[in-house]
């Protein structure tokens, strides 16, 4: 698992895809990854939004930004 964490910190696309798969299919592995990486996130909140194309992920993130942004810049990473 340590190698996956290093790859994630280096923004390796395959490692990110693997972590997303864990988030969707293996809650225990996903929680382990989050526990190990969270200390590097500062005071960040982690929110994952996934879904098939066209179901409204972008619209949902826009609503979340409006509701919780409070004038502060929020960082969104959208991948298609």
N, C-alpha and C positions, 0 to 999 in steps of 0.2 A: 504494500500500500504506500510505502514511503516514496517509491519511484513515481507513482501516480500524483502524489501531492507536489513533488518537484515539477513535474510536467505541467500541472495545473497552474502553478505559480509562474511558469514561463509561457502561459497562454497557448499551450499546445492544443490544437484543434481536436485531435483524436482523444486526448485525455479529457477534454471538456465534454466531448460526445459520450465517452464512457461514464463520466460523472453524472451526466443527465440521465443516462440509462439506469444508473444506480438509483437516482432520485425517483424515477418512475417505477422501477421494478424491485428494488432491494433496499428497503428503508434502513435496515441495520448498517449496511455498507455506506449509504448516503450520510447517515448521522455520524459515522466514524470520520468520514472525510471532512464534514462540516466542523466537528469538534477540533480536529487537528489544524484546520485552516482559519477558523474564526478569530483566533488571537491576533492574526495579522490584519484583521479588517477594521481595527479601531472600534468605533461605536456604531458600526454599520448594522442595518437591518438586512436580512437576507430574504428575498422574496423570489420565488421561481414561478414563472408562468409559461406553460407549454400548451400546445394544442395543434391540431391539424390546420393547414392553411385555410384562412378565411373565416375562422370562428370568432375573431375579435380580440386577439391578444394585444394588438397595438391600440385599439380603442380602450381597452381596459387599463393599459399603462397610462394613457392620457388622462383617464378619470382619476387614477391613483395619484398622479402627479398634481392634478388640480386640487384634490381633496387633502393630500398630506404634505405637499411641497411647502406650503406656508411662505412662499417667496424665496425659499432656499433652493439652490440648484440641486436637482436630483440626478443621479447617474443611472441611465438606462442602457442596457446592452441588448439590442434586438438582433436576432439572427434568423435569417429566413431559410 
